[in-house]
Amino acid sequence: MEQVLCDRNELDSQNYLELVQIAVKENLGVSLPFMADIGHHMLTPHNNTTRTQVLLQSALLFDNPDAEIIDIGSTLEYLHTASALHRHIKEPENARRRQKHVTKLWGSEASVLLGDYLLSISFQILTRVGNLDVLEAISLATQNISRGQVHEISLPTLTATPEHWRKVTRDKIAGLFGAGAQSAAYWGKSSEATAAVLFDFGEHVGMATQFKTDLKALENKKLFQQKLQDRELWSPLCILIHECLPEDSSRKITEKLQSDFNVQELCEELWMLFKKYELSEMIQAQAVLELKAAEKCLEHLPMDTQSLQSLTKFSLI
């Protein structure tokens, strides 16, 4: 019986996820240049859906998701994409060439304008939804995203500490997962205590999801080389430098990362160190710890949390 219930919840969640994806496309519109490309990017299979699943499956604690929850789900995707657009500003001249593919928009001044446009759409939708508690929760998450972006550029990204990575990731990424779960609680007219627990649950799942995302580049040398070239803040590198390497080796690697290094040569050197110190296992262990913390949160909820249990499994996020 329990397995049947689980399967039914997963089926329901998948149906609602498809509704959110439809809302993302319809609410976005195609009246501006690049909108169709951005919409396509947001709906491609590579996009992780865990953030939306946190919202939908949290809502199932209270009732079947309705049009309001679907619209809230679309705003979470817009805010996430706006954040991605805002944080990859590198080569202003690219926008002047009016490149038409989203992958080429990353890194242009057009990214800022498009990100701002997505923000405006999000709050227009939330205003239409009319739930002030939801509006406040997502407004705070948006503020924290901006704060995280400021913190991110306050230190050299390639040599940052794991603590810095956690602070930035919690604000920029995981907080939006938490806001989604919290918004579901407000939609379900639950208590502040329940909303707070669901926020913590979502935030832990968000942290675990980012660890898992970071893990992909540890299993794909091409992805890692791109991160190195783009000087991205990345948890495996933070952990390697500050928690694995001896002091002398750490200092040498740090000096290289702070200089004009040869990307391919340094990539090969770091790749060997990742293997030597078993960074893949370490990163997965960090993700599992976050998921255990998320599961612990569910013990404090005064209802059946079956709909959320799958989100505490590493293989399912």
Secondary structure, DSSP 4 states (H G I P E B T S, - for coil): -HHHHHHHHHHHHHHHHHHHHHHHHHHH-S-STTHHHHHHHHHSTTS--HHHHHHHHHHTTTS---HHHHHHHHHHHHHHHHHHHHT----THHHHTT--SHHHHTTSHHHHHHHHHHHHHHHHHHHHH--HHHHHHHHHHHHHHHHHHHHHTTS-GGG--HHHHHHHHIIIIIHHHHHHHHHHHHHTT--HHHHHHHHHHHHHHHHHHHHHHHHHHHS-HHHHHHHHHHT---HHHHHIIIIIS-HHHHHHHHHHHTS---HHHHHHHHHHHHHHTTHHHHHHHHHHHHHHHHHHHHTT-SS--HHHHGGG-GGG-
